[in-house]
Amino acid sequence: MTTAMFTAHVNRFADEPLDGLLDAWVHRTALPALPVQAVPARPAQPPTNAESA
Protein backbone atom coordinates (compact mmCIF):
# COMPACT_ATOMS: atom_id res chain seq x y z
CA MET A 1 0.00 0.00 0.00
CA THR A 2 1.36 3.39 -0.94
CA THR A 3 0.92 6.61 1.00
CA ALA A 4 -1.42 7.88 -1.72
CA MET A 5 -3.56 4.74 -1.43
CA PHE A 6 -3.68 5.10 2.37
CA THR A 7 -4.69 8.77 2.30
CA ALA A 8 -7.33 8.08 -0.36
CA HIS A 9 -8.78 5.27 1.76
CA VAL A 10 -8.81 7.37 4.94
CA ASN A 11 -10.39 10.34 3.19
CA ARG A 12 -13.04 8.10 1.67
CA PHE A 13 -14.44 7.21 5.10
CA ALA A 14 -13.76 10.46 6.99
CA ASP A 15 -16.63 12.74 7.93
CA GLU A 16 -14.45 15.82 7.51
CA PRO A 17 -11.29 16.74 5.56
CA LEU A 18 -8.15 15.24 7.08
CA ASP A 19 -5.58 17.07 4.96
CA GLY A 20 -4.01 18.86 7.95
CA LEU A 21 -3.85 15.72 10.05
CA LEU A 22 -2.42 13.59 7.28
CA ASP A 23 0.08 16.28 6.33
CA ALA A 24 1.32 16.51 9.92
CA TRP A 25 1.46 12.76 10.64
CA VAL A 26 2.22 11.18 7.27
CA HIS A 27 4.11 13.62 5.09
CA ARG A 28 6.42 15.39 7.55
CA THR A 29 9.54 13.86 9.02
CA ALA A 30 9.09 15.16 12.59
CA LEU A 31 6.09 14.30 14.76
CA PRO A 32 3.75 17.20 15.42
CA ALA A 33 3.46 18.67 18.90
CA LEU A 34 0.53 17.31 20.85
CA PRO A 35 -1.69 19.86 22.57
CA VAL A 36 -1.45 19.68 26.34
CA GLN A 37 -4.60 20.13 28.34
CA ALA A 38 -5.66 19.51 31.88
CA VAL A 39 -6.92 15.99 32.36
CA PRO A 40 -8.70 15.08 35.59
CA ALA A 41 -6.88 12.52 37.69
CA ARG A 42 -8.46 9.14 38.14
CA PRO A 43 -7.69 6.38 40.63
CA ALA A 44 -4.92 3.97 39.70
CA GLN A 45 -7.24 1.08 40.53
CA PRO A 46 -10.97 1.01 39.83
CA PRO A 47 -13.14 1.18 42.97
CA THR A 48 -14.37 -2.08 44.42
CA ASN A 49 -18.08 -2.75 44.83
CA ALA A 50 -17.87 -1.73 48.50
CA GLU A 51 -16.20 1.61 47.62
CA SER A 52 -18.65 2.48 44.86
CA ALA A 53 -21.80 1.75 46.92
Secondary structure by P-SEA (a helix, b strand, c coil): ccaaaaaaaaaaaccccaaaaaaacccccccccccccbbbbcccccccccccc
